[in-house]
Structures are given as structure tokens and as C-alpha cells.
């Protein structure tokens, strides 16, 4: 009885629709990751500042995102914007805002960690060579820091892709929503649809995330020694 | 913006109840994850033939898929196979499926951090394999894993925010209901945030303190 249900995946344009949904999920993850990276690198540099108050503010920003679950953030931005400012944000826009800000927070910590882990003599040697402030970052610190933070950044990417599955809860038509629609439509004809569709979505996420986490592990192993 | 304090006060018991559910599920999930994680890390450490591969597959599957989909599959998918689980069982199963692999990695990291020379010294003074684990590896590994395990506990407690999707009246679910019924968006969201802060802040502060202690034990400075 179960086997008969698997055809629900390939029926009509179901598979095509699911892929379309997946594309939206991945799109949200990658745009947020790009924005988050850019903002996070800037913030990470700021976090090595010598002013305590600046470091504290950045730290607070990070902790606020670490402590409150992302789903709560999605709710705050999606429903809160309507409640407080009386504007209606599209679910996808709300998701992009939350994921970009979250990405920036996590990224800033990776950048800070990488910069602080660099041996002090690297900075001193750079100075001794007469490099300017920007020259020091451009030729000495950033190339080394990037190497140290890349595995962490890859992990962040997989976490982001996984977390984008939550956007269905603020009304974005992503792969999960499309799946639910297909399940509802084929409820009478194929009662086992939910098993196959959710199983397939499970696999789809795995297929997207697994290569990234493998790559991160590989980079870590190669650069460790 | 007017805040309806009466609404907030009236709904405190509702949030209290939801917070208990969240805590209860997280506690069961964390306990089960610790057991799964410990078992997996032992299998990986002793390279138990056959089992090792199964554990690897499990870890990769669990780490590279979202909890939301795991829950949907458990709750809606498995019923079709004739396996019907209650909402709570599904939530705890999902949390431990996800948490188990994170805990396994934490334990493995701890075991690997015990330096080779420690193990060799232990062997050279004639300790048996069991004694070696009991007196040399475990005491050092446990200290090293505490920060990672703590971080995983916070992670799992936060992940419980998702279980509302399978009709468990947790904090998220209650908030969504209140917003839908009364349009008291700001009030409901504020209570949601405060609830999570009450649950998570003490844990996070405690962990930072513990991490410092562990580092002290490690380097003695």
C-alpha cells in the first residue's frame, strides 16, 4: 500500500513545484548569507576596536541573537512590524531581515575569533615593515583570518539553510509549504502522500546541506596541520 | 503605542504553563541526547565494526536536516506506516534525534582532546583499558566537554520553539494563538521574549561562568 504512494512525487508538476519551493528556501539563505557576511566582516573588525563601549555594543548585539530563538525573531519582525509601525512586511522580506542580521552577528564572532587568534608578532612584523593600517589588514591579517574562519562560515551556511525551513511559519511559500499543498491535494487519492513528501523534503535538505558540511570538514582537516 | 497591561497580567498563567511544557520537553530531549551522544561517541572511539558506519550515517543525517522537517516526518509521515506517536513523544524523539549527534560530536571532541602522551603514560604504568578510561581519559574529557555540552543544551532549549508546529501548546504556539485571537501582537510578542529570556539567560550566564572555571582547571591560570 505504501509503495503505491511514491508516485505522488512525480505526478503532474509536483516535483517541479517542490524544486521551485526549494529554490526560494535556498535563495533566502544565500542572500542573507551574502548580506550577513558583508555586515559581519565589518562588525568583526569593529569588535577588535580599542573602545570598550563599542566592543560591548557589538557583544550585546551578538548575544541578543544567540539567546532568543530565530523563530521568535521571525515572529517579532513579521508580526511586530505590523503591530508597532502598522506596516505589512512580506514574509520573505521579514525572513531576509532576520537571517541577514543573525548571519551578521554570527559572522562577526567568527571574524573576531580569527583576528584575535593571529599571533601578535604578525602585526608587529607588519608594522616593522612599514605597512599602513590598511596595508596591514589587506596583506597580513585578512588573508590569514579568512583561512581560519572559513570552516566556521561553512557551518554557518548549513545552519542558515536548515533554519530557512522555518519561513513556512510566517507564510512564505517555500518547499515545506508546497509540500503541504501537495499533501492536501492528494489526500483522498494517495493517503500516504505525507510520508513520501516529507521524506523527500528531508532528503532534499540533506542533499543541499551535506556537501557544505563535508567541505567545511575537509578545509578544517587540511588547514589544521 | 498603548500597552494593554491587563491583557499581559491575565495571560501570565498561560505563558507559565507553556514555559513548563517547553522546559519539560527540553529536559527529556537533553537527557535522551546525552545518552545517544555518549553511546555514539563510544562506538566511534572504539571503532566498533559495522556500528561505526551506522553511527556516521545517523550523525550526518541528523546534522544536515532541519528539526522542522524531522518533526513533520515523525508526526504526519509515520502515521501512514501505522506508527502513531503522541505529540510529546514526537517532540522528544525529534529533539533527541537532532541533539544526539551534537552531543556525540561534543563527547568525541573531549575524548580526542586528551593528549596521546597521557594515554601512553597511563598504559606504561600498567593501567588496563577500563582503568585508562576511568582514571585518565574520562576525568579530562568531561572537563573539556562541559562548555560544548552546555552550548548544546541552550541550542536544544531554543529548538523547542519549533515543536508548536505539531500542536504542542508551547510558548510559540500560545503566542501565535493569542495574536490570532485578540490581535494583541505587541503584548504577546513581549511576553514571548520575556519568557525565553527567563528560561535562557540564567543558563547562559551559568555556562559562561562554568566555562571560565573549566579553562582554569585546564591551564591553571
Contacts between the chains, C-beta under 8 A, distances in Angstrom:
chain1	res1	chain2	res2	distance
A	2	B	80	7.2
A	2	B	81	6.8
A	5	B	80	7.6
A	63	B	204	7.7
A	66	B	204	7.7
A	67	B	154	8.0
A	67	B	196	7.3
A	67	B	197	6.9
A	67	B	200	5.0
A	67	B	201	6.6
A	67	B	204	6.0
A	68	B	193	6.3
A	68	B	196	5.7
A	68	B	197	7.5
A	68	B	200	7.8
A	69	B	158	4.2
A	69	B	159	7.5
A	69	B	161	4.1
A	69	B	196	6.5
A	70	B	158	7.9
A	71	B	161	4.6
A	71	B	162	6.2
A	71	B	172	6.1
A	72	B	161	6.2
A	72	B	172	7.2
A	72	B	192	6.0
A	72	B	193	6.5
A	72	B	196	6.1
A	75	B	172	7.3
A	75	B	175	6.8
A	75	B	176	7.7
A	75	B	189	6.3
A	75	B	192	7.0
A	76	B	189	5.6
A	76	B	193	7.1
A	79	B	179	5.7
A	79	B	185	4.9
A	79	B	189	6.4
A	80	B	185	6.6
A	80	B	186	6.8
A	80	B	189	5.4
A	82	B	185	6.5
A	83	B	185	3.2
A	83	B	186	4.5
A	83	B	189	7.2
A	84	B	1	6.4
A	84	B	186	6.0
A	158	B	63	7.9
A	158	B	64	6.5
A	162	B	64	7.4
A	162	B	65	6.9
A	162	B	66	4.2
A	163	B	66	6.9
A	165	B	66	3.9
A	165	B	68	4.5
A	165	B	69	6.0
A	166	B	66	7.7
A	166	B	68	6.2
A	166	B	162	7.1
A	168	B	68	7.6
A	169	B	165	6.9
A	176	B	68	6.9
A	176	B	69	7.1
A	176	B	72	7.4
A	183	B	76	7.6
A	191	B	80	6.6
A	192	B	80	4.4
A	194	B	72	7.9
A	194	B	76	4.3
A	194	B	77	5.3
A	194	B	79	7.6
A	194	B	80	6.1
A	195	B	73	7.8
A	195	B	76	8.0
A	195	B	77	4.2
A	195	B	78	7.2
A	195	B	80	4.2
A	195	B	81	6.5
A	196	B	77	8.0
A	198	B	69	6.5
A	198	B	72	4.8
A	198	B	73	4.3
A	198	B	76	6.2
A	198	B	77	4.4
A	199	B	73	6.2
A	199	B	77	6.1
A	201	B	69	5.4
A	201	B	72	7.8
A	202	B	65	5.5
A	202	B	69	5.0
A	202	B	70	7.1
A	202	B	73	5.5
A	205	B	64	6.9
A	205	B	65	4.8
A	205	B	66	5.8
A	205	B	69	6.0
A	206	B	60	7.8
A	206	B	61	6.4
A	206	B	64	4.9
A	206	B	65	5.2
A	209	B	63	7.9
A	209	B	64	3.8
A	209	B	65	7.2
A	210	B	60	6.4
A	210	B	64	4.9
A	213	B	60	7.6
A	213	B	63	6.6
A	213	B	64	5.8
